[in-house]
Amino acid sequence: MVLRIEAKWEIPYVHSAGEHATKFFEALKEKKILGVKCPKCKRVLVPPRAFCERCHVDTDEWVEVKDEGVVETVTINYARFTGLPDPPYAVGIVKLDGADTGMLAYLGGVDLSDWKKAHEKLKVGTRVKAVWKDKPEGRITDILYFKPVEE
Amino acid sequence: MKRVAVVGVGQTKFRTRRDDKTHPELTREAVSRALEHAGITMDDVDAFVFGTMDPFDGINCPDRWSSTAAGFGKPFMKISTGGTTGLTTGIAAYQHVASGLFDVVVAVCTQRVGENVDAQPVLNTAVDPIYERYSGVGAISVAAIQATVHMQKYGTTEEQMAWVSVKDHENALKNPYAHIQKRLSVEDVLSSPVVSSPLKLYECCPRSDGSVAVVFASGEKAEEIRDNPAWILAESSISDSYFVGDRPDLAVWDSLTIAGRRLYRLAGIDDPKKDIDVAELYSPFTIQEILELEALGFAEKGEGAGLAEEGVTFVDGDMPTNPSGGVLCTNPIGATGLVRLGEASLQVMGEASNQVDGAEVALAHAWGGTLQFHALMLVSSHKKLRR
């Protein structure tokens, strides 16, 4: 039996969100979701970024998109991993009305205990709407999750 | 550009933990075996290229430690592109030789995912810190969201995906270096716990410790070194969008299709199904083998799901895929891509542990970075594609 040495990394960082994302986060305080429009390919990119990686041009035309859209895909996580959210939780991609790209987000408002039933309720194409924090703070977590819109 | 061939392959036994050895000791084990396989010594090597994905090992710049076993005093560099690392390391070593600057170069990749108590939090640190990391997304969830779309769009079933796992586990039984060596039935896979729906435990790779080394030599040297070198016909790589949500359709892997077309054009391949005898694909999750087979032209879109169940991708089928047992059974993440090239090379040398009869052309693939990067290499027992 060899000696085992335990180790742990706890290294603090302070990331800059950059000017573009900061504008997005400021808008979240008013429950607004902003994207940017690429002047060349005309795609509305959400979340916004300072340049279009496909066209290599700066993006400075801001566009407000809806806090409602469609589910592009979903998974429900049942395993517990160190430092990650408590299971079960649903993560998916939502394409907001007015956006050309999807956004990674939590999905909710449905029972997650049976994944097949939950997938049925959150299947690709399902219309969903953001559920906001009562008092948004300008953080990505201001949108608690997207839930299916009652038709 | 010079002709280049793989002339030596060395692997360690992969396990969850290799407590018997430290990082450079594993590197040394793989390098020594690769040199021995090539029948050369350290003196014959002109340069080393090292690959690993930080920080699975819990040591930053493990290249410092491992370089002690990878050519003291020789030219040395490190390559890192997430899960693609192993194969981009192979491509870098190939380019060293193809450029004419070096004659014999060793690519070596070491990774200790097993020393990492839980790999998903590390994978989560590779996710965008501003918009996406809070979601807890790691490698399993990005594969799961591919599966959800593929199932809904093409009607791919849980059973079809389970067959991929059954096939890989069957293959791994023949590979002495494979990590998981356990026969599984479709029922075993389907009844294993759901990790990220729809993917179940036995549809997901293990965390593996180990190392792999591959020796590259210029044409003249390669013919001196061995009678059966694995000639490199072509390589290609590609980067895709940073945000997963930018991809228009997760049921297809467009960037891999593009990388594949580039590779086939360089190698003169018209029909991959006919011209390629065996593939070692980077599929840590069952759904990904299906997507990769479709993206690379081995199946029409939406029709890759049935290939394992129909026996096509088994070692005696028409398109043997991952005869080594693949990434589903062994995943030392930053080394995994180079294992694919090593196994593909052994296939065309006729020396693989789970040999495909008469394999002359073999494909190696890796992806990395939340579905962002792909790398491909094509090797052959002949200097040029023979039809």
Interface residues (C-beta under 8 A of the other chain):
Chain A: V2 R4 A7 W9 H15 A17 G18 A21 L45 P47 E53 R54 E72 T73 V74 T75 I76 N77 Y78 A79 F81 T82 G83 L84 P85 Y89 V91 G92 I93 K95 T101 G102 M103 L104 A105 Y106 W115 K116 A118 H119 K123 V124 I140 T141
Chain B: D19 D20 P55 G58 V117 D118 Q120 P121 N124 P129 I130 Y131 E132 Y134 S135 G136 V137 G138 I140 S141 A144 I145 Q146 A147 T148 V149 Q152 K153 P193 V194 V195 S196 S197 P198 L199 S241 Y242 F243 V244 G245 D246 R247 L250
